[in-house]
Amino acid sequence: MLTIPNLISLARLGLIPVFLWLLVGRDDPFWAGFLLGGIGATDWVDGYLARKLDQVSEIGKVLDPLADRIAVAAALVAGLITGYLPAWFAWALIAREALVGLGAIVVAVLGHTSLQVRRLGKLATLLVYAAVAWFLVGVEWDLVGYAAWIVGIPGLILYYVVATQYATDAVAAIRARAGGEPT
C-alpha cells in the first residue's frame, strides 16, 4: 500500500485543500492555477512509476483516478463559485463528472471493480486540467487565458467521447457478469 506511486497520489490529494485555500480563502487564482497545474502534471507520474517500478496495486488503480476526480471537481466548483471559470464550461464538466461518477457507482454495486483506463481519457484529463489551471492563471496573464480556450474546447469534447466509451465498457462488463462470463 505504501508504494511511491500511491504516496504521490496521496500527496496530490493532500494538495487539494491548499489549492482551495489559495483560490477561495486568499482569492489568488494565479497561484491556485499554478498549483492545480502541478497537481495535474503529476497525474502521469504516479502511473508511470507504478509500471516502471513494478508497483502497480489495486489501491493505486482506485487512488489515482480518485485524486483526478476530486481535484477536477474541487477546481470546477471553486472556479464556478469564485467566477473565474466560464460558467457553461464548468457546468458541462461538472455534468460529465457526475455522470461518470454515477456510472462508476452502478458498476461497483453490480460487482465489477473497475474499468480499464483509456489513453484518450488521460489526454482528455490533461487538457481539462490545463484548461482549468490556465483559466485561473489567465486572470493575470491574458495569453494563458486564450490558451485555456484552445485546449479547453477539445478537452471538453474528448472528455465526453471518453465518457461514452466508458459507458460502453461498463455495459459490456455488466452484461458479461450477468451472462456468467468473467469480468
C-alpha positions in Angstrom: 0.0 0.0 0.0 2.8 2.5 0.8 4.4 2.5 -2.6 6.0 5.5 -4.2 3.1 5.9 -6.8 0.5 5.7 -4.0 2.3 8.3 -1.9 2.4 10.6 -5.0 -1.4 10.1 -5.4 -1.9 10.8 -1.7 0.3 14.0 -2.0 -1.9 15.1 -4.9 -5.0 14.6 -2.7 -3.3 16.5 0.1 -2.7 19.5 -2.1 -6.3 19.9 -3.0 -7.2 21.8 0.3 -4.1 24.1 -0.4 -5.5 24.8 -3.8 -8.9 25.6 -2.4 -7.4 27.9 0.2 -5.4 29.8 -2.4 -8.5 30.2 -4.7 -11.3 30.7 -2.2 -9.5 31.7 1.0 -6.9 34.1 -0.5 -8.6 34.9 -3.7 -5.4 34.2 -5.6 -6.4 32.5 -8.8 -2.9 32.9 -10.3 -1.1 30.7 -7.7 -4.1 28.4 -7.4 -3.9 27.8 -11.1 -0.2 27.1 -10.9 -0.8 24.6 -8.1 -3.6 22.9 -10.0 -1.3 22.7 -13.0 1.2 20.9 -10.8 -1.4 18.5 -9.4 -2.5 17.8 -12.9 1.1 17.5 -14.3 1.9 14.8 -11.7 -1.1 12.8 -12.8 1.0 10.7 -15.2 4.0 10.4 -12.8 2.3 8.0 -10.4 1.1 5.7 -13.2 4.5 5.8 -14.9 6.3 5.0 -11.7 3.9 2.2 -10.8 4.6 0.5 -14.1 8.4 1.3 -14.1 8.9 0.2 -10.5 6.5 -2.7 -10.8 4.4 -1.2 -8.0 1.0 -1.4 -9.7 -1.6 -2.0 -6.9 -5.3 -2.4 -6.7 -5.4 0.6 -4.3 -3.4 2.6 -6.8 -5.8 1.8 -9.5 -8.5 3.4 -7.4 -6.4 6.2 -5.7 -5.0 7.7 -8.9 -8.4 8.3 -10.7 -9.9 9.3 -7.4 -7.3 12.0 -7.0 -8.0 13.2 -10.5 -11.8 13.3 -10.0 -11.6 15.1 -6.7 -9.1 17.7 -7.9 -11.1 18.4 -11.1 -14.4 18.6 -9.1 -12.9 20.9 -6.5 -11.4 23.1 -9.1 -14.6 23.3 -11.1 -16.9 24.0 -8.1 -14.5 26.6 -6.6 -13.8 28.2 -10.0 -17.5 28.4 -10.6 -18.3 29.9 -7.2 -15.5 32.4 -7.5 -16.4 33.3 -11.1 -13.0 32.6 -12.5 -14.2 29.8 -14.8 -16.7 30.3 -17.6 -20.0 29.0 -16.2 -21.1 26.9 -19.2 -17.7 25.3 -19.4 -17.6 24.4 -15.7 -21.2 23.1 -15.7 -20.5 20.9 -18.8 -17.6 19.4 -16.9 -19.5 19.0 -13.7 -22.3 17.2 -15.5 -19.8 14.9 -17.1 -18.1 14.2 -13.8 -21.4 13.5 -12.1 -22.5 11.1 -14.9 -19.2 9.2 -14.8 -19.2 9.1 -11.0 -22.8 7.7 -11.0 -21.8 5.1 -13.6 -18.8 4.0 -11.5 -21.1 3.5 -8.5 -23.5 1.5 -10.6 -20.7 -0.7 -12.0 -19.3 -1.2 -8.5 -22.7 -2.1 -7.0 -23.2 -4.7 -9.7 -19.9 -6.3 -8.8 -17.4 -5.0 -11.3 -14.4 -3.4 -9.6 -13.0 -1.0 -12.2 -12.8 -0.3 -15.9 -9.6 -0.2 -17.9 -8.1 3.3 -18.1 -8.0 4.7 -21.7 -5.2 6.7 -23.1 -7.7 9.0 -24.7 -9.1 9.6 -21.2 -5.6 10.5 -19.9 -5.3 13.0 -22.8 -8.8 14.5 -22.1 -7.9 14.8 -18.4 -4.6 16.5 -19.2 -6.4 19.0 -21.5 -9.1 19.7 -18.9 -6.6 20.2 -16.1 -4.6 22.5 -18.3 -7.6 24.5 -19.3 -9.0 25.0 -15.8 -5.5 25.9 -14.5 -4.9 28.2 -17.4 -8.3 30.0 -16.9 -7.1 30.8 -13.4 -3.6 31.8 -14.4 -5.1 33.7 -17.3 -6.8 36.1 -14.9 -3.4 37.8 -14.7 -1.7 36.6 -17.9 -4.1 37.1 -20.9 -2.3 35.0 -23.3 -2.6 32.0 -21.0 -6.3 32.7 -20.7 -6.6 32.4 -24.5 -4.6 29.1 -24.4 -7.2 27.8 -21.9 -9.9 28.1 -24.6 -7.6 26.4 -27.2 -7.1 23.3 -25.1 -10.4 23.5 -23.1 -12.8 23.0 -26.0 -11.0 19.9 -27.4 -10.6 18.7 -23.8 -14.3 19.0 -23.1 -15.2 17.2 -26.3 -12.8 14.4 -25.6 -14.0 14.2 -22.1 -17.5 13.4 -23.3 -16.2 11.0 -26.0 -14.3 9.0 -23.3 -17.3 9.1 -21.0 -19.3 7.4 -23.9 -16.5 4.8 -24.3 -16.5 4.1 -20.5 -20.3 3.7 -20.6 -20.0 1.2 -23.4 -17.3 -0.7 -21.4 -19.5 -0.6 -18.3 -22.5 -2.1 -20.2 -20.3 -4.8 -21.7 -18.8 -5.6 -18.3 -22.3 -5.8 -16.7 -23.6 -8.0 -19.5 -20.6 -10.3 -19.3 -21.1 -10.6 -15.5 -24.8 -11.3 -15.9 -24.0 -14.0 -18.5 -21.6 -15.7 -16.1 -18.5 -14.6 -18.0 -15.5 -13.4 -16.0 -15.1 -9.6 -16.0 
